[in-house]
Amino acid sequence: MKKKLQTEVDSNWILLKINIETDQSARQQILKKLNRMNINYTTLLPDIEGAALYANMQGDIPHY
């Protein structure tokens, strides 16, 4: 595993997924802050699916 990670670091291709288990209110705060930094579905998925997910998120989280 360590050798594979070093190979990925050397090639500059690293994709990380971080799972944060928290309650719903903290999740909403995190998503709001990411949105303010322009990290949201429309910037990560710039297609019709990303637009739909972004619109749904606006309806689920107040003041998103």
C-alpha positions as CSV (number, residue, x, y, z in Angstrom):
1,M,0.0,0.0,0.0
2,K,2.8,2.4,0.9
3,K,4.5,1.8,-2.4
4,K,1.3,2.5,-4.4
5,L,0.8,5.7,-2.5
6,Q,4.3,6.8,-3.2
7,T,3.8,6.1,-6.9
8,E,0.7,8.2,-6.9
9,V,2.5,11.1,-5.1
10,D,5.4,10.9,-7.6
11,S,2.9,11.0,-10.6
12,N,1.0,14.0,-9.1
13,W,-2.3,12.1,-9.4
14,I,-4.0,11.9,-6.0
15,L,-7.7,11.6,-5.3
16,L,-8.9,11.6,-1.7
17,K,-12.3,10.9,-0.3
18,I,-12.8,12.0,3.3
19,N,-15.9,10.8,5.2
20,I,-16.9,12.9,8.1
21,E,-19.6,11.5,10.3
22,T,-21.5,14.3,12.0
23,D,-25.0,15.4,12.8
24,Q,-27.3,17.1,10.3
25,S,-26.8,20.7,11.5
26,A,-23.0,20.4,11.4
27,R,-23.2,18.9,7.9
28,Q,-25.3,21.9,6.7
29,Q,-22.8,24.3,8.2
30,I,-19.9,22.5,6.4
31,L,-21.8,22.5,3.1
32,K,-22.6,26.2,3.4
33,K,-18.9,27.1,4.1
34,L,-17.8,25.0,1.1
35,N,-20.4,26.7,-1.1
36,R,-19.0,30.1,0.0
37,M,-15.6,28.9,-1.2
38,N,-17.2,28.0,-4.5
39,I,-16.9,24.3,-3.9
40,N,-20.3,22.8,-4.8
41,Y,-22.0,20.5,-7.2
42,T,-22.0,23.0,-10.1
43,T,-18.2,23.4,-9.9
44,L,-17.4,19.8,-9.3
45,L,-19.9,18.4,-11.9
46,P,-20.3,21.2,-14.5
47,D,-23.2,19.5,-16.4
48,I,-27.0,19.1,-16.0
49,E,-26.6,16.6,-13.2
50,G,-24.5,19.0,-11.2
51,A,-27.0,21.8,-11.8
52,A,-29.8,19.5,-10.6
53,L,-27.9,18.4,-7.5
54,Y,-27.1,22.1,-6.7
55,A,-30.7,23.1,-7.1
56,N,-31.9,20.3,-4.8
57,M,-29.3,21.2,-2.2
58,Q,-30.6,24.8,-2.2
59,G,-34.0,23.5,-1.3
60,D,-32.7,21.2,1.4
61,I,-30.5,23.7,3.3
62,P,-31.9,27.1,4.4
63,H,-29.8,30.1,3.3
64,Y,-27.6,27.9,1.0
